[in-house]
Amino acid sequence: MSVHVLVIDDDEVACEFLQEALTREGYDVQYYTSAKAALAEDLSRFDLLMSDIRMPGMDGLEFLKRVHEKLPDLPVILMTAYGSLETTMDALRLGAWDYISKPFSPEAIRGMVKKVLDVRELRQRRGRGAHKVKEDHQFIGSSATMVDFYKQVARVADAEASVLIEGESGTGKELTARSLHQLSIRRDKSFVVVHCGAIPDTLLESELFGYEKGAFTGADHAHQGLIESAQDGTILLDEITEMSTGLQAKLLRFMQDGEVRHLGGHTVRHVSVRVVAAANKDIDEEIKKGSFRSDLLYRFVVRLHIPPLREHKEDLPQLVESLLKKLGYPTVRISDEAMELFLAYDWPGNVRELQNVIQQTLLLSPYGLILPEYLPVRFQKKKEREKNDLSPLEEAERDQVLQCLKEVIWNQTRAATALGIDRKTLRSKIQRYGLFKGSESEFAP
């Protein structure tokens, strides 16, 4: 029996791309360039709907809402070139079965469609309803890499499971933990942050678990621990790898039974707290070295890995714009050449380093514009190295690709066709040569 798929996107080129990609897999595909027109169709005869989010007249979220009012079990995949945690959460909260960021390859969309249809079949067999997720929280970045991360956060947030957040310094581990809290049923309760690396281990134990009067020299009154103060809320243990293995064992016991005993006391207190931890060291390596307990690791039900900035550099324009507003420079812009240098740099310090570079550059620049000559020295050296690395043939190819992109107003589908290459190859060349079109998204179909 044929599987019927309906595609809705105001860009007819995108519709034709999806129709061709899915037809080759044996699906029967029909498309509309208007959500309103699609709603006039008998949608019950389709097995799957796919809709863009940003469309004139009626957007994809409103379309999804209308569809699920009448056909709550009909799978819908939403697509967008402007992904964010907010739109991801809205999509999942409204009942989208999955969410994908543009651009995507034919293989990626075929894989997602197959997965959604397989899940639909399982749900029909078992009578399961669609997963719902609550509320939203702010993140910056709309790349496919970040959208995949948003989906993980959205699906984990409202669970009671303990979470270990792993990522390099400056990637936003505390922001992720706050997002988990704000998106959970505990959002109206306390969110307590403990910087384990900043507190001596002997003091950290008493701060976490509390103590009774006279428990040690200077304990002239009873003290409630930070775990108790987070009752019914969330506690973030930042830099958990800095905690001694002895204290890790006590934390493990609390995570197992939810019981707290003050230092110097005998009374057992039952505390309901969601434990979230963050680490910028490789946990598996720390276990091998014997500085982190494997049994404590297994108490964390979910491990979330935050992608480093070098893995989603296409988000740099959006991040720069957001940081400029945050720093109080909403009218400042970045030159194309400076952005090219940003895109060519690997950002070992991630978003924190990006913010530092922007602040430093703005202090040194006499203009309301971020220019290459005012960037830190490491960017100037990188520019010279990359310029010398390009062969004459590569320089000619770079100029050809740039000229073609300008002629088609940076429409990658048309540019790839004109150059006689596929979009994946074109995107590789754009990244290789650091090509950039201002602050506009160059990755929408």
Secondary structure, 3 states (H helix, E strand, C coil): CCCEEEEECCCHHHHHHHHHHHHCCCCEEEEECCHHHHHCCCHHHCCEEEEECCCCCCCHHHHHHHHHHHCCCCCEEEEECCCCHHHHHHHHHCCCCEEEECCCCHHHHHHHHHHHHHHHHHHHHHCCCCCCCCCCCCCCCCCHHHHHHHHHHHHHHCCCCCEEEECCCCCCHHHHHHHHHHCCCCCCCCEEEEEHHHCCHHHHHHHHHCECCCCCCCCCCCECCHHHHCCCCEEEEECHHHCCHHHHHHHHHHHHHCEEECECCCCEEECCCEEEEEECCCHHHHHHHCCCCHHHHCCCCEEEECCCHHHCHHHHHHHHHHHHHHCCCCCCEECHHHHHHHHHCCCCCHHHHHHHHHHHHHHHCCCCEECHHHCCHHHHHHHHHHHHHCCHHHHHHHHHHHHHHHHCCCCHHHHHHHHCCCHHHHHHHHHHCCCCCCCCCCCCC
